[in-house]
Amino acid sequence: MTIIQPNQNKNPFRKLNIFLIVALFVCVGVSVGLCSMAEGFRYEAKKLEKEIDGAQLVNAELKGKIMTAVDAENLDLMALEKGLIEDKNPQWVFALY
């Protein structure tokens, strides 16, 4: 008894179907990788924004301390504490280069 089986490799769309399925899996893999990278970048950006907010807060506090330190009333009190006296006739020396 002879069994006749048709040649299974003769289908012209078989290679195209295999190529499209492989391309689909590659595209899905690439899109998952890109999405993961985007989430990583988003996480890093939020982390850096928190660092910047903290640095801005410290900067504002330092500016406040500087402004209170150079306030005219504070300078007069500091001069009295250090024993400095006001010179009524100051003599200025200018360096000429």
PDB file of N, CA, C and O in Angstrom:
ATOM      1  N   MET A   1       0.834  -1.163   0.000  1.00  0.00           N
ATOM      2  CA  MET A   1       0.000   0.000   0.000  1.00  0.00           C
ATOM      3  C   MET A   1       0.891   1.242   0.000  1.00  0.00           C
ATOM      4  O   MET A   1       1.851   1.340   0.764  1.00  0.00           O
ATOM      5  N   THR A   2       0.568   2.133  -0.825  1.00  0.00           N
ATOM      6  CA  THR A   2       1.336   3.355  -0.986  1.00  0.00           C
ATOM      7  C   THR A   2       0.566   4.506  -0.346  1.00  0.00           C
ATOM      8  O   THR A   2      -0.620   4.715  -0.602  1.00  0.00           O
ATOM      9  N   ILE A   3       1.287   5.242   0.495  1.00  0.00           N
ATOM     10  CA  ILE A   3       0.672   6.424   1.125  1.00  0.00           C
ATOM     11  C   ILE A   3       1.216   7.645   0.398  1.00  0.00           C
ATOM     12  O   ILE A   3       2.425   7.850   0.291  1.00  0.00           O
ATOM     13  N   ILE A   4       0.314   8.419  -0.078  1.00  0.00           N
ATOM     14  CA  ILE A   4       0.715   9.621  -0.810  1.00  0.00           C
ATOM     15  C   ILE A   4       0.532  10.818   0.129  1.00  0.00           C
ATOM     16  O   ILE A   4      -0.565  11.078   0.623  1.00  0.00           O
ATOM     17  N   GLN A   5       1.613  11.524   0.357  1.00  0.00           N
ATOM     18  CA  GLN A   5       1.554  12.736   1.174  1.00  0.00           C
ATOM     19  C   GLN A   5       1.987  13.898   0.307  1.00  0.00           C
ATOM     20  O   GLN A   5       3.022  13.834  -0.356  1.00  0.00           O
ATOM     21  N   PRO A   6       1.207  14.949   0.311  1.00  0.00           N
ATOM     22  CA  PRO A   6       1.618  16.105  -0.473  1.00  0.00           C
ATOM     23  C   PRO A   6       2.858  16.756   0.129  1.00  0.00           C
ATOM     24  O   PRO A   6       3.078  16.688   1.338  1.00  0.00           O
ATOM     25  N   ASN A   7       3.649  17.373  -0.701  1.00  0.00           N
ATOM     26  CA  ASN A   7       4.856  18.054  -0.237  1.00  0.00           C
ATOM     27  C   ASN A   7       4.431  19.272   0.592  1.00  0.00           C
ATOM     28  O   ASN A   7       3.747  20.164   0.091  1.00  0.00           O
ATOM     29  N   GLN A   8       4.840  19.298   1.855  1.00  0.00           N
ATOM     30  CA  GLN A   8       4.376  20.346   2.762  1.00  0.00           C
ATOM     31  C   GLN A   8       5.182  21.637   2.599  1.00  0.00           C
ATOM     32  O   GLN A   8       4.760  22.668   3.122  1.00  0.00           O
ATOM     33  N   ASN A   9       6.257  21.632   1.939  1.00  0.00           N
ATOM     34  CA  ASN A   9       7.074  22.823   1.775  1.00  0.00           C
ATOM     35  C   ASN A   9       6.715  23.613   0.516  1.00  0.00           C
ATOM     36  O   ASN A   9       7.371  24.611   0.219  1.00  0.00           O
ATOM     37  N   LYS A  10       5.719  23.205  -0.209  1.00  0.00           N
ATOM     38  CA  LYS A  10       5.373  23.890  -1.446  1.00  0.00           C
ATOM     39  C   LYS A  10       4.499  25.124  -1.221  1.00  0.00           C
ATOM     40  O   LYS A  10       4.298  25.904  -2.153  1.00  0.00           O
ATOM     41  N   ASN A  11       3.977  25.320  -0.018  1.00  0.00           N
ATOM     42  CA  ASN A  11       3.102  26.447   0.248  1.00  0.00           C
ATOM     43  C   ASN A  11       3.927  27.744   0.196  1.00  0.00           C
ATOM     44  O   ASN A  11       4.831  27.913   1.014  1.00  0.00           O
ATOM     45  N   PRO A  12       3.644  28.659  -0.735  1.00  0.00           N
ATOM     46  CA  PRO A  12       4.457  29.880  -0.847  1.00  0.00           C
ATOM     47  C   PRO A  12       4.237  30.851   0.315  1.00  0.00           C
ATOM     48  O   PRO A  12       5.097  31.691   0.579  1.00  0.00           O
ATOM     49  N   PHE A  13       3.110  30.754   1.009  1.00  0.00           N
ATOM     50  CA  PHE A  13       2.830  31.682   2.109  1.00  0.00           C
ATOM     51  C   PHE A  13       3.377  31.193   3.447  1.00  0.00           C
ATOM     52  O   PHE A  13       3.321  31.920   4.438  1.00  0.00           O
ATOM     53  N   ARG A  14       3.891  30.000   3.485  1.00  0.00           N
ATOM     54  CA  ARG A  14       4.418  29.434   4.730  1.00  0.00           C
ATOM     55  C   ARG A  14       5.630  30.238   5.209  1.00  0.00           C
ATOM     56  O   ARG A  14       5.706  30.596   6.384  1.00  0.00           O
ATOM     57  N   LYS A  15       6.559  30.520   4.329  1.00  0.00           N
ATOM     58  CA  LYS A  15       7.742  31.311   4.714  1.00  0.00           C
ATOM     59  C   LYS A  15       7.350  32.727   5.115  1.00  0.00           C
ATOM     60  O   LYS A  15       7.916  33.295   6.048  1.00  0.00           O
ATOM     61  N   LEU A  16       6.380  33.290   4.406  1.00  0.00           N
ATOM     62  CA  LEU A  16       5.912  34.634   4.750  1.00  0.00           C
ATOM     63  C   LEU A  16       5.257  34.641   6.122  1.00  0.00           C
ATOM     64  O   LEU A  16       5.486  35.552   6.918  1.00  0.00           O
ATOM     65  N   ASN A  17       4.447  33.633   6.399  1.00  0.00           N
ATOM     66  CA  ASN A  17       3.806  33.535   7.712  1.00  0.00           C
ATOM     67  C   ASN A  17       4.837  33.392   8.823  1.00  0.00           C
ATOM     68  O   ASN A  17       4.726  34.042   9.863  1.00  0.00           O
ATOM     69  N   ILE A  18       5.823  32.560   8.612  1.00  0.00           N
ATOM     70  CA  ILE A  18       6.871  32.381   9.620  1.00  0.00           C
ATOM     71  C   ILE A  18       7.639  33.686   9.822  1.00  0.00           C
ATOM     72  O   ILE A  18       7.925  34.066  10.957  1.00  0.00           O
ATOM     73  N   PHE A  19       7.970  34.365   8.746  1.00  0.00           N
ATOM     74  CA  PHE A  19       8.677  35.647   8.846  1.00  0.00           C
ATOM     75  C   PHE A  19       7.843  36.669   9.602  1.00  0.00           C
ATOM     76  O   PHE A  19       8.373  37.386  10.451  1.00  0.00           O
ATOM     77  N   LEU A  20       6.542  36.751   9.309  1.00  0.00           N
ATOM     78  CA  LEU A  20       5.686  37.726   9.995  1.00  0.00           C
ATOM     79  C   LEU A  20       5.523  37.401  11.474  1.00  0.00           C
ATOM     80  O   LEU A  20       5.466  38.313  12.299  1.00  0.00           O
ATOM     81  N   ILE A  21       5.447  36.132  11.820  1.00  0.00           N
ATOM     82  CA  ILE A  21       5.326  35.761  13.233  1.00  0.00           C
ATOM     83  C   ILE A  21       6.612  36.097  13.984  1.00  0.00           C
ATOM     84  O   ILE A  21       6.567  36.618  15.099  1.00  0.00           O
ATOM     85  N   VAL A  22       7.756  35.799  13.372  1.00  0.00           N
ATOM     86  CA  VAL A  22       9.039  36.133  14.008  1.00  0.00           C
ATOM     87  C   VAL A  22       9.165  37.653  14.149  1.00  0.00           C
ATOM     88  O   VAL A  22       9.608  38.148  15.185  1.00  0.00           O
ATOM     89  N   ALA A  23       8.777  38.388  13.109  1.00  0.00           N
ATOM     90  CA  ALA A  23       8.842  39.854  13.170  1.00  0.00           C
ATOM     91  C   ALA A  23       7.922  40.393  14.258  1.00  0.00           C
ATOM     92  O   ALA A  23       8.268  41.361  14.935  1.00  0.00           O
ATOM     93  N   LEU A  24       6.755  39.778  14.436  1.00  0.00           N
ATOM     94  CA  LEU A  24       5.825  40.196  15.487  1.00  0.00           C
ATOM     95  C   LEU A  24       6.455  39.999  16.862  1.00  0.00           C
ATOM     96  O   LEU A  24       6.373  40.888  17.710  1.00  0.00           O
ATOM     97  N   PHE A  25       7.082  38.846  17.093  1.00  0.00           N
ATOM     98  CA  PHE A  25       7.709  38.605  18.393  1.00  0.00           C
ATOM     99  C   PHE A  25       8.889  39.551  18.629  1.00  0.00           C
ATOM    100  O   PHE A  25       9.104  40.012  19.750  1.00  0.00           O
ATOM    101  N   VAL A  26       9.634  39.832  17.598  1.00  0.00           N
ATOM    102  CA  VAL A  26      10.745  40.782  17.736  1.00  0.00           C
ATOM    103  C   VAL A  26      10.215  42.167  18.082  1.00  0.00           C
ATOM    104  O   VAL A  26      10.762  42.835  18.959  1.00  0.00           O
ATOM    105  N   CYS A  27       9.165  42.603  17.411  1.00  0.00           N
ATOM    106  CA  CYS A  27       8.577  43.923  17.689  1.00  0.00           C
ATOM    107  C   CYS A  27       8.030  44.006  19.103  1.00  0.00           C
ATOM    108  O   CYS A  27       8.194  45.023  19.777  1.00  0.00           O
ATOM    109  N   VAL A  28       7.377  42.935  19.557  1.00  0.00           N
ATOM    110  CA  VAL A  28       6.868  42.923  20.931  1.00  0.00           C
ATOM    111  C   VAL A  28       8.031  42.989  21.916  1.00  0.00           C
ATOM    112  O   VAL A  28       7.956  43.727  22.899  1.00  0.00           O
ATOM    113  N   GLY A  29       9.080  42.250  21.681  1.00  0.00           N
ATOM    114  CA  GLY A  29      10.245  42.294  22.570  1.00  0.00           C
ATOM    115  C   GLY A  29      10.897  43.663  22.610  1.00  0.00           C
ATOM    116  O   GLY A  29      11.266  44.153  23.677  1.00  0.00           O
ATOM    117  N   VAL A  30      11.037  44.279  21.441  1.00  0.00           N
ATOM    118  CA  VAL A  30      11.644  45.614  21.389  1.00  0.00           C
ATOM    119  C   VAL A  30      10.761  46.631  22.102  1.00  0.00           C
ATOM    120  O   VAL A  30      11.265  47.494  22.820  1.00  0.00           O
ATOM    121  N   SER A  31       9.440  46.535  21.907  1.00  0.00           N
ATOM    122  CA  SER A  31       8.551  47.501  22.550  1.00  0.00           C
ATOM    123  C   SER A  31       8.551  47.334  24.068  1.00  0.00           C
ATOM    124  O   SER A  31       8.476  48.323  24.797  1.00  0.00           O
ATOM    125  N   VAL A  32       8.635  46.089  24.551  1.00  0.00           N
ATOM    126  CA  VAL A  32       8.726  45.864  25.995  1.00  0.00           C
ATOM    127  C   VAL A  32      10.038  46.441  26.523  1.00  0.00           C
ATOM    128  O   VAL A  32      10.054  47.063  27.585  1.00  0.00           O
ATOM    129  N   GLY A  33      11.123  46.245  25.807  1.00  0.00           N
ATOM    130  CA  GLY A  33      12.411  46.809  26.228  1.00  0.00           C
ATOM    131  C   GLY A  33      12.402  48.320  26.252  1.00  0.00           C
ATOM    132  O   GLY A  33      12.914  48.931  27.190  1.00  0.00           O
ATOM    133  N   LEU A  34      11.824  48.935  25.227  1.00  0.00           N
ATOM    134  CA  LEU A  34      11.757  50.396  25.187  1.00  0.00           C
ATOM    135  C   LEU A  34      10.869  50.949  26.293  1.00  0.00           C
ATOM    136  O   LEU A  34      11.178  51.985  26.881  1.00  0.00           O
ATOM    137  N   CYS A  35       9.771  50.263  26.576  1.00  0.00           N
ATOM    138  CA  CYS A  35       8.880  50.695  27.650  1.00  0.00           C
ATOM    139  C   CYS A  35       9.602  50.607  28.994  1.00  0.00           C
ATOM    140  O   CYS A  35       9.458  51.487  29.842  1.00  0.00           O
ATOM    141  N   SER A  36      10.364  49.560  29.178  1.00  0.00           N
ATOM    142  CA  SER A  36      11.133  49.400  30.412  1.00  0.00           C
ATOM    143  C   SER A  36      12.176  50.504  30.550  1.00  0.00           C
ATOM    144  O   SER A  36      12.366  51.049  31.636  1.00  0.00           O
ATOM    145  N   MET A  37      12.847  50.830  29.459  1.00  0.00           N
ATOM    146  CA  MET A  37      13.833  51.920  29.498  1.00  0.00           C
ATOM    147  C   MET A  37      13.162  53.246  29.809  1.00  0.00           C
ATOM    148  O   MET A  37      13.696  54.050  30.573  1.00  0.00           O
ATOM    149  N   ALA A  38      11.984  53.481  29.216  1.00  0.00           N
ATOM    150  CA  ALA A  38      11.272  54.733  29.468  1.00  0.00           C
ATOM    151  C   ALA A  38      10.880  54.840  30.930  1.00  0.00           C
ATOM    152  O   ALA A  38      10.977  55.918  31.516  1.00  0.00           O
ATOM    153  N   GLU A  39      10.439  53.744  31.529  1.00  0.00           N
ATOM    154  CA  GLU A  39      10.097  53.763  32.950  1.00  0.00           C
ATOM    155  C   GLU A  39      11.334  54.029  33.805  1.00  0.00           C
ATOM    156  O   GLU A  39      11.259  54.745  34.803  1.00  0.00           O
ATOM    157  N   GLY A  40      12.457  53.460  33.417  1.00  0.00           N
ATOM    158  CA  GLY A  40      13.692  53.727  34.152  1.00  0.00           C
ATOM    159  C   GLY A  40      14.089  55.192  34.082  1.00  0.00           C
ATOM    160  O   GLY A  40      14.496  55.784  35.081  1.00  0.00           O
ATOM    161  N   PHE A  41      13.966  55.775  32.886  1.00  0.00           N
ATOM    162  CA  PHE A  41      14.283  57.203  32.739  1.00  0.00           C
ATOM    163  C   PHE A  41      13.313  58.059  33.544  1.00  0.00           C
ATOM    164  O   PHE A  41      13.715  59.052  34.151  1.00  0.00           O
ATOM    165  N   ARG A  42      12.034  57.677  33.552  1.00  0.00           N
ATOM    166  CA  ARG A  42      11.035  58.435  34.299  1.00  0.00           C
ATOM    167  C   ARG A  42      11.335  58.373  35.793  1.00  0.00           C
ATOM    168  O   ARG A  42      11.198  59.372  36.499  1.00  0.00           O
ATOM    169  N   TYR A  43      11.743  57.201  36.274  1.00  0.00           N
ATOM    170  CA  TYR A  43      12.095  57.056  37.683  1.00  0.00           C
ATOM    171  C   TYR A  43      13.301  57.927  38.038  1.00  0.00           C
ATOM    172  O   TYR A  43      13.306  58.604  39.066  1.00  0.00           O
ATOM    173  N   GLU A  44      14.321  57.903  37.179  1.00  0.00           N
ATOM    174  CA  GLU A  44      15.514  58.719  37.426  1.00  0.00           C
ATOM    175  C   GLU A  44      15.171  60.212  37.410  1.00  0.00           C
ATOM    176  O   GLU A  44      15.704  60.982  38.208  1.00  0.00           O
ATOM    177  N   ALA A  45      14.282  60.615  36.502  1.00  0.00           N
ATOM    178  CA  ALA A  45      13.898  62.027  36.420  1.00  0.00           C
ATOM    179  C   ALA A  45      13.181  62.460  37.691  1.00  0.00           C
ATOM    180  O   ALA A  45      13.440  63.550  38.203  1.00  0.00           O
ATOM    181  N   LYS A  46      12.284  61.625  38.211  1.00  0.00           N
ATOM    182  CA  LYS A  46      11.592  61.973  39.451  1.00  0.00           C
ATOM    183  C   LYS A  46      12.563  62.045  40.624  1.00  0.00           C
ATOM    184  O   LYS A  46      12.441  62.908  41.493  1.00  0.00           O
ATOM    185  N   LYS A  47      13.528  61.130  40.637  1.00  0.00           N
ATOM    186  CA  LYS A  47      14.535  61.130  41.704  1.00  0.00           C
ATOM    187  C   LYS A  47      15.366  62.416  41.657  1.00  0.00           C
ATOM    188  O   LYS A  47      15.636  63.027  42.690  1.00  0.00           O
ATOM    189  N   LEU A  48      15.766  62.818  40.447  1.00  0.00           N
ATOM    190  CA  LEU A  48      16.543  64.055  40.304  1.00  0.00           C
ATOM    191  C   LEU A  48      15.712  65.280  40.649  1.00  0.00           C
ATOM    192  O   LEU A  48      16.242  66.239  41.208  1.00  0.00           O
ATOM    193  N   GLU A  49      14.412  65.273  40.328  1.00  0.00           N
ATOM    194  CA  GLU A  49      13.547  66.392  40.691  1.00  0.00           C
ATOM    195  C   GLU A  49      13.461  66.543  42.209  1.00  0.00           C
ATOM    196  O   GLU A  49      13.453  67.660  42.727  1.00  0.00           O
ATOM    197  N   LYS A  50      13.396  65.414  42.921  1.00  0.00           N
ATOM    198  CA  LYS A  50      13.368  65.481  44.388  1.00  0.00           C
ATOM    199  C   LYS A  50      14.675  66.053  44.921  1.00  0.00           C
ATOM    200  O   LYS A  50      14.669  66.850  45.860  1.00  0.00           O
ATOM    201  N   GLU A  51      15.804  65.646  44.321  1.00  0.00           N
ATOM    202  CA  GLU A  51      17.101  66.191  44.745  1.00  0.00           C
ATOM    203  C   GLU A  51      17.169  67.699  44.491  1.00  0.00           C
ATOM    204  O   GLU A  51      17.676  68.452  45.323  1.00  0.00           O
ATOM    205  N   ILE A  52      16.658  68.129  43.344  1.00  0.00           N
ATOM    206  CA  ILE A  52      16.669  69.556  43.003  1.00  0.00           C
ATOM    207  C   ILE A  52      15.791  70.334  43.970  1.00  0.00           C
ATOM    208  O   ILE A  52      16.165  71.422  44.406  1.00  0.00           O
ATOM    209  N   ASP A  53      14.614  69.782  44.314  1.00  0.00           N
ATOM    210  CA  ASP A  53      13.744  70.461  45.271  1.00  0.00           C
ATOM    211  C   ASP A  53      14.427  70.604  46.622  1.00  0.00           C
ATOM    212  O   ASP A  53      14.332  71.652  47.262  1.00  0.00           O
ATOM    213  N   GLY A  54      15.114  69.559  47.057  1.00  0.00           N
ATOM    214  CA  GLY A  54      15.846  69.631  48.325  1.00  0.00           C
ATOM    215  C   GLY A  54      16.958  70.661  48.274  1.00  0.00           C
ATOM    216  O   GLY A  54      17.169  71.400  49.236  1.00  0.00           O
ATOM    217  N   ALA A  55      17.675  70.714  47.152  1.00  0.00           N
ATOM    218  CA  ALA A  55      18.760  71.688  47.015  1.00  0.00           C
ATOM    219  C   ALA A  55      18.212  73.113  46.973  1.00  0.00           C
ATOM    220  O   ALA A  55      18.830  74.031  47.512  1.00  0.00           O
ATOM    221  N   GLN A  56      17.058  73.301  46.338  1.00  0.00           N
ATOM    222  CA  GLN A  56      16.454  74.629  46.294  1.00  0.00           C
ATOM    223  C   GLN A  56      16.010  75.062  47.687  1.00  0.00           C
ATOM    224  O   GLN A  56      16.118  76.238  48.036  1.00  0.00           O
ATOM    225  N   LEU A  57      15.509  74.116  48.486  1.00  0.00           N
ATOM    226  CA  LEU A  57      15.110  74.437  49.854  1.00  0.00           C
ATOM    227  C   LEU A  57      16.318  74.846  50.685  1.00  0.00           C
ATOM    228  O   LEU A  57      16.263  75.828  51.425  1.00  0.00           O
ATOM    229  N   VAL A  58      17.408  74.096  50.566  1.00  0.00           N
ATOM    230  CA  VAL A  58      18.633  74.439  51.303  1.00  0.00           C
ATOM    231  C   VAL A  58      19.154  75.795  50.838  1.00  0.00           C
ATOM    232  O   VAL A  58      19.616  76.597  51.649  1.00  0.00           O
ATOM    233  N   ASN A  59      19.077  76.053  49.519  1.00  0.00           N
ATOM    234  CA  ASN A  59      19.531  77.330  48.977  1.00  0.00           C
ATOM    235  C   ASN A  59      18.707  78.485  49.546  1.00  0.00           C
ATOM    236  O   ASN A  59      19.257  79.525  49.908  1.00  0.00           O
ATOM    237  N   ALA A  60      17.399  78.301  49.624  1.00  0.00           N
ATOM    238  CA  ALA A  60      16.538  79.357  50.172  1.00  0.00           C
ATOM    239  C   ALA A  60      16.852  79.607  51.640  1.00  0.00           C
ATOM    240  O   ALA A  60      16.867  80.754  52.088  1.00  0.00           O
ATOM    241  N   GLU A  61      17.105  78.526  52.400  1.00  0.00           N
ATOM    242  CA  GLU A  61      17.456  78.701  53.806  1.00  0.00           C
ATOM    243  C   GLU A  61      18.781  79.449  53.951  1.00  0.00           C
ATOM    244  O   GLU A  61      18.906  80.328  54.803  1.00  0.00           O
ATOM    245  N   LEU A  62      19.766  79.107  53.124  1.00  0.00           N
ATOM    246  CA  LEU A  62      21.055  79.802  53.188  1.00  0.00           C
ATOM    247  C   LEU A  62      20.918  81.272  52.806  1.00  0.00           C
ATOM    248  O   LEU A  62      21.543  82.134  53.423  1.00  0.00           O
ATOM    249  N   LYS A  63      20.102  81.562  51.789  1.00  0.00           N
ATOM    250  CA  LYS A  63      19.876  82.955  51.410  1.00  0.00           C
ATOM    251  C   LYS A  63      19.235  83.733  52.553  1.00  0.00           C
ATOM    252  O   LYS A  63      19.580  84.888  52.803  1.00  0.00           O
ATOM    253  N   GLY A  64      18.299  83.086  53.242  1.00  0.00           N
ATOM    254  CA  GLY A  64      17.663  83.740  54.389  1.00  0.00           C
ATOM    255  C   GLY A  64      18.668  84.031  55.487  1.00  0.00           C
ATOM    256  O   GLY A  64      18.648  85.106  56.086  1.00  0.00           O
ATOM    257  N   LYS A  65      19.565  83.058  55.756  1.00  0.00           N
ATOM    258  CA  LYS A  65      20.593  83.279  56.784  1.00  0.00           C
ATOM    259  C   LYS A  65      21.539  84.402  56.373  1.00  0.00           C
ATOM    260  O   LYS A  65      21.937  85.211  57.212  1.00  0.00           O
ATOM    261  N   ILE A  66      21.900  84.462  55.105  1.00  0.00           N
ATOM    262  CA  ILE A  66      22.800  85.517  54.627  1.00  0.00           C
ATOM    263  C   ILE A  66      22.132  86.879  54.752  1.00  0.00           C
ATOM    264  O   ILE A  66      22.757  87.849  55.182  1.00  0.00           O
ATOM    265  N   MET A  67      20.863  86.947  54.376  1.00  0.00           N
ATOM    266  CA  MET A  67      20.165  88.233  54.438  1.00  0.00           C
ATOM    267  C   MET A  67      20.009  88.721  55.873  1.00  0.00           C
ATOM    268  O   MET A  67      20.094  89.921  56.134  1.00  0.00           O
ATOM    269  N   THR A  68      19.781  87.792  56.809  1.00  0.00           N
ATOM    270  CA  THR A  68      19.695  88.221  58.211  1.00  0.00           C
ATOM    271  C   THR A  68      21.069  88.598  58.745  1.00  0.00           C
ATOM    272  O   THR A  68      21.178  89.461  59.617  1.00  0.00           O
ATOM    273  N   ALA A  69      22.121  87.960  58.231  1.00  0.00           N
ATOM    274  CA  ALA A  69      23.475  88.269  58.715  1.00  0.00           C
ATOM    275  C   ALA A  69      23.934  89.642  58.241  1.00  0.00           C
ATOM    276  O   ALA A  69      24.644  90.332  58.973  1.00  0.00           O
ATOM    277  N   VAL A  70      23.553  90.051  57.051  1.00  0.00           N
ATOM    278  CA  VAL A  70      24.006  91.345  56.538  1.00  0.00           C
ATOM    279  C   VAL A  70      22.970  92.443  56.735  1.00  0.00           C
ATOM    280  O   VAL A  70      23.093  93.525  56.161  1.00  0.00           O
ATOM    281  N   ASP A  71      21.959  92.172  57.536  1.00  0.00           N
ATOM    282  CA  ASP A  71      20.984  93.203  57.859  1.00  0.00           C
ATOM    283  C   ASP A  71      21.681  94.309  58.655  1.00  0.00           C
ATOM    284  O   ASP A  71      22.582  94.020  59.442  1.00  0.00           O
ATOM    285  N   ALA A  72      21.285  95.556  58.467  1.00  0.00           N
ATOM    286  CA  ALA A  72      21.969  96.697  59.087  1.00  0.00           C
ATOM    287  C   ALA A  72      21.930  96.615  60.606  1.00  0.00           C
ATOM    288  O   ALA A  72      22.919  96.936  61.264  1.00  0.00           O
ATOM    289  N   GLU A  73      20.812  96.194  61.170  1.00  0.00           N
ATOM    290  CA  GLU A  73      20.710  96.095  62.630  1.00  0.00           C
ATOM    291  C   GLU A  73      21.649  95.010  63.157  1.00  0.00           C
ATOM    292  O   GLU A  73      22.308  95.200  64.180  1.00  0.00           O
ATOM    293  N   ASN A  74      21.710  93.881  62.464  1.00  0.00           N
ATOM    294  CA  ASN A  74      22.592  92.804  62.905  1.00  0.00           C
ATOM    295  C   ASN A  74      24.055  93.200  62.781  1.00  0.00           C
ATOM    296  O   ASN A  74      24.875  92.818  63.617  1.00  0.00           O
ATOM    297  N   LEU A  75      24.389  93.962  61.746  1.00  0.00           N
ATOM    298  CA  LEU A  75      25.776  94.404  61.597  1.00  0.00           C
ATOM    299  C   LEU A  75      26.165  95.354  62.724  1.00  0.00           C
ATOM    300  O   LEU A  75      27.281  95.279  63.238  1.00  0.00           O
ATOM    301  N   ASP A  76      25.252  96.252  63.116  1.00  0.00           N
ATOM    302  CA  ASP A  76      25.546  97.157  64.235  1.00  0.00           C
ATOM    303  C   ASP A  76      25.731  96.370  65.531  1.00  0.00           C
ATOM    304  O   ASP A  76      26.649  96.661  66.298  1.00  0.00           O
ATOM    305  N   LEU A  77      24.870  95.371  65.790  1.00  0.00           N
ATOM    306  CA  LEU A  77      25.004  94.569  66.997  1.00  0.00           C
ATOM    307  C   LEU A  77      26.305  93.768  66.983  1.00  0.00           C
ATOM    308  O   LEU A  77      26.964  93.636  68.014  1.00  0.00           O
ATOM    309  N   MET A  78      26.670  93.241  65.832  1.00  0.00           N
ATOM    310  CA  MET A  78      27.902  92.475  65.728  1.00  0.00           C
ATOM    311  C   MET A  78      29.112  93.386  65.943  1.00  0.00           C
ATOM    312  O   MET A  78      30.093  92.982  66.568  1.00  0.00           O
ATOM    313  N   ALA A  79      29.041  94.604  65.430  1.00  0.00           N
ATOM    314  CA  ALA A  79      30.150  95.544  65.631  1.00  0.00           C
ATOM    315  C   ALA A  79      30.299  95.883  67.117  1.00  0.00           C
ATOM    316  O   ALA A  79      31.420  95.995  67.615  1.00  0.00           O
ATOM    317  N   LEU A  80      29.178  96.047  67.830  1.00  0.00           N
ATOM    318  CA  LEU A  80      29.254  96.327  69.269  1.00  0.00           C
ATOM    319  C   LEU A  80      29.807  95.126  70.027  1.00  0.00           C
ATOM    320  O   LEU A  80      30.587  95.295  70.964  1.00  0.00           O
ATOM    321  N   GLU A  81      29.410  93.910  69.632  1.00  0.00           N
ATOM    322  CA  GLU A  81      29.914  92.709  70.294  1.00  0.00           C
ATOM    323  C   GLU A  81      31.420  92.549  70.092  1.00  0.00           C
ATOM    324  O   GLU A  81      32.121  92.104  71.001  1.00  0.00           O
ATOM    325  N   LYS A  82      31.919  92.905  68.919  1.00  0.00           N
ATOM    326  CA  LYS A  82      33.353  92.766  68.623  1.00  0.00           C
ATOM    327  C   LYS A  82      34.166  93.934  69.163  1.00  0.00           C
ATOM    328  O   LYS A  82      35.396  93.909  69.129  1.00  0.00           O
ATOM    329  N   GLY A  83      33.479  94.956  69.660  1.00  0.00           N
ATOM    330  CA  GLY A  83      34.187  96.102  70.209  1.00  0.00           C
ATOM    331  C   GLY A  83      34.670  97.069  69.144  1.00  0.00           C
ATOM    332  O   GLY A  83      35.630  97.805  69.369  1.00  0.00           O
ATOM    333  N   LEU A  84      34.035  97.079  68.014  1.00  0.00           N
ATOM    334  CA  LEU A  84      34.412  97.990  66.940  1.00  0.00           C
ATOM    335  C   LEU A  84      33.778  99.350  67.178  1.00  0.00           C
ATOM    336  O   LEU A  84      32.671  99.453  67.706  1.00  0.00           O
ATOM    337  N   ILE A  85      34.494 100.386  66.783  1.00  0.00           N
ATOM    338  CA  ILE A  85      33.951 101.738  66.922  1.00  0.00           C
ATOM    339  C   ILE A  85      33.878 102.377  65.545  1.00  0.00           C
ATOM    340  O   ILE A  85      34.625 102.019  64.635  1.00  0.00           O
ATOM    341  N   GLU A  86      32.976 103.317  65.415  1.00  0.00           N
ATOM    342  CA  GLU A  86      32.780 103.980  64.125  1.00  0.00           C
ATOM    343  C   GLU A  86      33.791 105.126  64.001  1.00  0.00           C
ATOM    344  O   GLU A  86      33.912 105.959  64.899  1.00  0.00           O
ATOM    345  N   ASP A  87      34.485 105.154  62.922  1.00  0.00           N
ATOM    346  CA  ASP A  87      35.472 106.200  62.654  1.00  0.00           C
ATOM    347  C   ASP A  87      34.748 107.357  61.986  1.00  0.00           C
ATOM    348  O   ASP A  87      34.130 107.187  60.935  1.00  0.00           O
ATOM    349  N   LYS A  88      34.828 108.545  62.604  1.00  0.00           N
ATOM    350  CA  LYS A  88      34.111 109.713  62.078  1.00  0.00           C
ATOM    351  C   LYS A  88      34.764 110.258  60.813  1.00  0.00           C
ATOM    352  O   LYS A  88      34.070 110.729  59.913  1.00  0.00           O
ATOM    353  N   ASN A  89      36.064 110.199  60.738  1.00  0.00           N
ATOM    354  CA  ASN A  89      36.782 110.687  59.560  1.00  0.00           C
ATOM    355  C   ASN A  89      37.642 109.557  58.988  1.00  0.00           C
ATOM    356  O   ASN A  89      38.841 109.508  59.262  1.00  0.00           O
ATOM    357  N   PRO A  90      37.081 108.683  58.231  1.00  0.00           N
ATOM    358  CA  PRO A  90      37.885 107.581  57.709  1.00  0.00           C
ATOM    359  C   PRO A  90      38.845 108.061  56.631  1.00  0.00           C
ATOM    360  O   PRO A  90      38.525 108.964  55.858  1.00  0.00           O
ATOM    361  N   GLN A  91      39.996 107.464  56.587  1.00  0.00           N
ATOM    362  CA  GLN A  91      40.970 107.770  55.549  1.00  0.00           C
ATOM    363  C   GLN A  91      41.031 106.564  54.628  1.00  0.00           C
ATOM    364  O   GLN A  91      41.399 105.464  55.040  1.00  0.00           O
ATOM    365  N   TRP A  92      40.673 106.785  53.411  1.00  0.00           N
ATOM    366  CA  TRP A  92      40.606 105.720  52.429  1.00  0.00           C
ATOM    367  C   TRP A  92      41.926 105.623  51.692  1.00  0.00           C
ATOM    368  O   TRP A  92      42.504 106.634  51.291  1.00  0.00           O
ATOM    369  N   VAL A  93      42.387 104.426  51.520  1.00  0.00           N
ATOM    370  CA  VAL A  93      43.615 104.183  50.762  1.00  0.00           C
ATOM    371  C   VAL A  93      43.202 103.428  49.494  1.00  0.00           C
ATOM    372  O   VAL A  93      42.621 102.344  49.537  1.00  0.00           O
ATOM    373  N   PHE A  94      43.530 104.052  48.380  1.00  0.00           N
ATOM    374  CA  PHE A  94      43.190 103.435  47.107  1.00  0.00           C
ATOM    375  C   PHE A  94      44.463 102.860  46.482  1.00  0.00           C
ATOM    376  O   PHE A  94      45.485 103.541  46.392  1.00  0.00           O
ATOM    377  N   ALA A  95      44.388 101.656  46.072  1.00  0.00           N
ATOM    378  CA  ALA A  95      45.519 101.024  45.419  1.00  0.00           C
ATOM    379  C   ALA A  95      45.445 101.324  43.938  1.00  0.00           C
ATOM    380  O   ALA A  95      44.433 101.054  43.291  1.00  0.00           O
ATOM    381  N   LEU A  96      46.503 101.875  43.407  1.00  0.00           N
ATOM    382  CA  LEU A  96      46.552 102.187  41.983  1.00  0.00           C
ATOM    383  C   LEU A  96      47.497 101.186  41.332  1.00  0.00           C
ATOM    384  O   LEU A  96      48.680 101.120  41.669  1.00  0.00           O
ATOM    385  N   TYR A  97      46.979 100.434  40.427  1.00  0.00           N
ATOM    386  CA  TYR A  97      47.812  99.438  39.747  1.00  0.00           C
ATOM    387  C   TYR A  97      48.045  99.849  38.346  1.00  0.00           C
ATOM    388  O   TYR A  97      48.725  99.144  37.601  1.00  0.00           O
TER     389      TYR A  97
END
